[in-house]
Amino acid sequence: MFDFLQGYDLLGAFWVTVKLTVLSAAGSLIWGTMLAAMRVGPVPLMRGFGTAYVNTVRNIPLTVIILFTSLGLNQTLGVSLGANNFDTINFRLAVLGLTAYTSAFVCEALRSGINTVPVGQAEAARAIGLNFTQVLTLIVLPQAFRSVVGPLTNVLIALTKNTTIAAAIGVAEAATLMKSMIENEAQLIAISAVFAFGFMCLTLPTGLLLGWVGKKVAVKR
């Protein structure tokens, strides 16, 4: 029934998708948190940079960003991110592009969570001598993260699906393999169903698990 799968590394392709998702999610969480801190910080220059970055990146198609990392950074400027072979270079560039794009959405999700923390808590923290960084990391962000598990879950699911854009620069993930199979096999509907099911196996459990986590850690107000 699934003879058309023979000769293709389906699990390997989805494993690349998983690695793209995990690495990009980690990078986006770190950079997105930093951007959120800038946007609510007391320094006008940093607030301006955070605002400009988010508003710019959110309005640029992800395909353009991914192609820029390959054609602009690598082929024009020679940026290889420490890799020596074509596949590794493109994989790392894809992670960079996905991180740069997704972090803008992580930032906005976190900023909405920060806005849910009562102002009085930050004022009380400052009254006992804590500086901005201490107030943000010890008081505000822990509560903000708990209140935005749901939105961050949606960002993670979108990121998982967005990894297919990496096919544009030749990363050997699921969409790249699907394209190759469609070009060489006649069973279009069966191939599409297999890859659709594969992505459902990645995104559906993630949504259910993090949805449960979000309910458990939600801040009761």
C-alpha positions, 0 to 999 in steps of 0.5 A: 500500500505504501510502496511509493515510500520505498527509497525515501528517507521520510523519518529523516526528513521529518527529523530535520523538520523537528531540529529546525523547529526546536533550534529556531524555537529556542533562538526565538524565545531568547531573542524575542524575550530580549526584544520584549525587554527592550520594548518595555525598557526605560531607554528610548533608543532600545525601545525604538529599536525593538519597535522598529524591528518587530514592525519591520520583520512582521511585515516581511514575508518569511520566504524573503527572509529565508532567501536573504539569508542564503543569497544575501548573507551566504552567497554575497557576504560569505557568511557561513556560520561556522559550517563547511558543507552546503547542507549544514550552511543552509540548515544554519541559515534557515534556523537564523531566518526562522529565528529572526522572523518568529522572535518578532511574534514571541516578543509581541506575545510576551509584551501582552503578558507583561501588560497583564502584570499589575503595575503595583507589583513593579512599583513595589519592587522598585520601592524596595530598591530593585533595578529595572533588570531585577524587576523584569527578571524576578517579578514581571517575566515569570508571571508574563510567561505563565499568562502567555503559554497559549499564544506562545503555543500558537507561535510554536505551531506556526513555526513548525509549519513555517519550517517548510519554507526552508525548502526554498534554499535546499534544506532537506526537510519534509517539504523538500522530500515531498516535492521530490516524491511528487516529481517522481511518483504518480500517487499525488493524493497519497503522498500529500496525505502522508505528509499532512499526517506527519505534520499533524503528528508534530503539531497536534500533540504539541498544542494539546500538551502546551494547552494543558500546561497553560491551564496548569500554570495560568496566573489566577487573578 
